[in-house]
Amino acid sequence: MSGHSHWATIKRAKGAADAKKGKIFSKLGKEITIVVKAKGGDPNTNPSLRTLIAKAKAAQMPNDNIERAIKKGTGELESEALVDAQYEGIKGGVAFVVNVLTDNKNRAAAEVGNVFKKNGTEFGKQGSATRLFDRLGQIMIPAADGLDEDKVMEVALEAGAEDVLSEEGGFTVKCQPSDFTSVLEAVKNAGIVVDEENSNIGLVPNMTAPVNDVAFAKAINKFVSMLEDLEDVQDVYINMETSDEVDAALEAEG
């Protein structure tokens, strides 16, 4: 989910995420299984799996869950056939893109569609929302004593990153999806601490929708939360950009 500051969004979402660990583990397990099926179960030869394992551990996912997801991918354990799908729409000028990974596409479409209807909108035509996003890797680096923008930029850009943003709370390194693993590992190897749980490849707005109304921002956040509560939903992306005043009001309300 995108806001005025990606770090502000992470801070607001942390409490809610802590209460949804089971759902988070389920999502990560599906991702691990899919990556293993595609590229093998050895993290030494599968960089994508190595990155996902690190992300799972950062989210405090139990090792047994990680091993089970890997074995489902290698075929050592039985697993359902998963397919992905994408749904999109626009509410009050804010674009939504919802990615699902499911064993029943009809069920997923119905459940996501129902949440859209409850929030006063419906599915948009293909491309109506996705055109407002680019697929990029984002590496989140928390602010730390002695860590300055010059060091982050030097390491990240040398490794192939395209941009480094400095925000209150930390830095956001942006790169092409194909460079994500190499940039991430270069940053870590330089001794820079990374927020691996919130670093990923996903959709980043190329055009934002400014929102200055607290009530509307809350309604959008509720919409996102309802979507994220669905079992088949992996990711929800929006292009809402909230003002500092709205961010402060949302944070004050918890």
PyMOL commands that set and color helices and strands:
alter all, ss='L'
color gray80, all
select helices_A, chain A and resi 6-18+21-39+47-58+63-74+105-118+130-132+149-158+177-189+196-198+214-228+244-252
alter helices_A, ss='H'
color red, helices_A
select strands_A, chain A and resi 83-91+94-102+133-142+163-167+170-175+200-205+209-211+233-238+240-242
alter strands_A, ss='S'
color yellow, strands_A
deselect
rebuild
show_as cartoon
